[in-house]
Amino acid sequence: MAKAATPWGSAAIVEELSLPQRVGERRFASLVQLLETPKGERLVRFAYATDGTARRGPVTLRASDLAKLRRGLEKAPGLKEALLG
C-alpha cells in the first residue's frame, strides 16, 4: 500500500480520487485521499499533483470539478463516508 507523509507521521493511502484539471496548456490533477495512520486513525487529504507527484498547497476546485468529485465518491466508499458521514 502506498504511503503519504503527514504532519502526524506516515500514513497509508487507502483510497484516492484523482480529478484531472487543465488551464490553457497546463495539466495537473487535484487529489482527494483517504489516509490511515498506523494507529488506525483516518485522515482526508486534499492535494494537487504535477508529473504524478502529490504536492501540498492550496487546492482549487471549479464547479465542474466538484461534479467529478461527487461521481468519483460513488466508487470510493471510504472517502464518501469520511466526507459525507
C-alpha positions in Angstrom: 0.0 0.0 0.0 1.3 3.4 -0.9 2.4 5.8 1.9 1.9 9.5 2.4 3.8 11.9 4.7 1.5 13.9 7.0 2.1 16.2 10.0 1.1 13.2 12.2 3.7 10.9 10.5 3.4 8.4 7.8 0.0 7.1 6.7 -1.2 4.5 4.2 -3.2 5.7 1.2 -6.4 3.7 1.5 -8.4 5.3 -1.4 -7.6 8.1 -3.8 -9.6 10.1 -6.3 -7.7 12.0 -9.0 -9.6 14.9 -10.6 -7.8 15.9 -13.9 -7.7 19.6 -14.5 -6.5 21.9 -17.2 -5.8 25.6 -17.5 -4.7 26.5 -21.0 -1.9 24.1 -21.8 -1.1 23.3 -18.1 -2.4 19.9 -17.0 -2.5 18.8 -13.4 -4.8 16.9 -11.0 -6.4 17.6 -7.7 -6.3 14.6 -5.4 -8.6 13.6 -2.6 -7.0 10.9 -0.5 -8.3 8.7 2.4 -5.3 8.0 4.6 -4.9 5.7 7.6 -2.2 6.1 10.3 -0.6 3.1 11.9 -2.9 3.5 14.9 -6.0 3.3 12.6 -6.9 7.0 12.6 -8.4 8.1 9.2 -7.4 11.3 7.6 -8.6 13.0 4.4 -6.0 14.9 2.4 -6.6 17.3 -0.4 -3.5 17.9 -2.6 -2.6 18.6 -6.2 -0.3 16.6 -8.4 2.0 17.6 -11.2 4.0 14.9 -13.0 2.4 12.3 -10.8 3.8 13.7 -7.6 1.4 14.9 -4.8 2.2 18.4 -3.6 0.8 20.4 -0.7 -0.7 23.8 -1.2 -4.0 25.3 -1.9 -6.3 23.2 -3.9 -8.9 25.0 -6.0 -11.9 23.1 -7.5 -14.3 24.5 -10.1 -18.0 23.6 -10.0 -17.3 21.1 -12.8 -14.5 19.5 -10.7 -16.9 19.2 -7.7 -19.3 17.3 -10.1 -16.4 14.9 -10.9 -15.7 14.5 -7.2 -19.4 13.6 -6.5 -19.3 11.0 -9.3 -15.9 9.6 -8.0 -17.2 9.3 -4.5 -19.6 6.6 -5.7 -16.6 4.5 -6.5 -14.7 5.3 -3.3 -17.0 4.4 -0.3 -14.4 5.0 2.3 -13.8 8.6 1.1 -17.6 9.1 0.8 -18.1 8.0 4.4 -15.3 10.2 5.6 -16.5 13.3 3.8 -20.3 13.0 4.0 -20.8 10.8 7.1 
